[in-house]
Amino acid sequence: MFPRLKLLRRLQEVHLSPEEAWALLERVKTPPSSAEDRERLAHLIRVTTEVTDQLRAEPDVPAPSVSQRLASQRQAKRKRQVVKAARRRHWR
């Protein structure tokens, strides 16, 4: 499985909207917070930390330069032109 896909699946384990996450944080800040709230916050922190660490550890893959992208487009266009010309020659 691709690393990014694994990270996305890991993040999908957290079922909180931003508003719910802030509300959870506020509940945990107050002294009578429930064990369930503390566990949800701990899970959220664990997942976020793991994903962040993995993203930071991944090597940056350089994007192809503009000239490389244009060269591949030119090659594809030239190949189409050659095939088209060959078809014309064949049908004459």
C-alpha positions in Angstrom: 0.0 0.0 0.0 1.2 3.5 -0.8 2.6 5.4 2.2 0.3 8.4 1.7 -2.7 6.2 1.5 -1.7 4.5 4.8 -1.5 8.0 6.4 -4.9 9.0 5.1 -6.4 5.8 6.4 -4.8 6.4 9.7 -6.2 9.9 9.8 -9.7 8.6 8.9 -9.7 6.7 12.3 -10.3 10.1 13.9 -14.0 10.9 13.6 -14.1 14.5 14.9 -15.0 17.7 13.1 -12.8 20.7 14.0 -15.6 22.0 16.3 -15.9 18.6 18.1 -12.1 18.5 18.5 -12.1 22.0 20.2 -15.0 21.0 22.4 -13.2 17.9 23.4 -10.1 19.9 24.3 -12.2 22.3 26.4 -13.8 19.4 28.2 -10.5 17.7 29.0 -9.1 21.0 30.3 -11.7 21.1 33.0 -11.1 19.0 36.1 -14.2 16.7 35.9 -13.4 15.4 32.5 -14.4 11.8 31.7 -12.1 8.9 31.0 -13.7 8.6 27.6 -12.9 12.2 26.7 -9.3 11.7 27.9 -9.0 8.5 25.8 -10.3 10.2 22.7 -7.9 13.1 23.1 -5.0 10.7 23.6 -6.0 8.7 20.5 -6.2 12.0 18.5 -2.8 13.1 19.7 -1.2 9.6 18.9 -2.6 9.5 15.4 -1.7 13.1 14.6 1.8 12.6 16.0 2.4 9.4 14.0 1.2 10.9 10.8 3.2 14.0 11.3 6.4 12.0 12.1 5.9 9.8 9.0 5.3 12.8 6.7 8.5 14.5 8.0 10.5 11.2 7.6 9.5 10.8 3.9 12.1 11.9 1.5 11.1 14.7 -0.8 10.6 13.5 -4.3 11.6 16.3 -6.7 9.1 17.3 -9.3 10.2 16.8 -12.9 11.6 20.0 -14.5 9.5 21.9 -17.0 11.8 20.9 -19.8 11.4 17.2 -18.9 7.6 17.5 -18.9 7.6 19.4 -22.2 10.0 16.9 -23.8 7.7 14.0 -23.0 4.7 16.0 -24.4 6.7 16.7 -27.6 7.7 13.0 -27.9 4.1 11.9 -27.6 2.9 14.5 -30.1 5.7 13.5 -32.6 4.7 9.8 -32.2 1.1 10.7 -33.0 2.2 12.6 -36.0 4.3 9.7 -37.3 1.4 7.2 -36.8 -1.0 9.6 -38.6 1.4 10.0 -41.5 1.9 6.3 -41.8 -1.8 5.7 -41.9 -2.1 8.3 -44.7 0.6 6.5 -46.7 -0.9 3.1 -46.2 -4.4 4.1 -47.5 -3.2 5.8 -50.7 
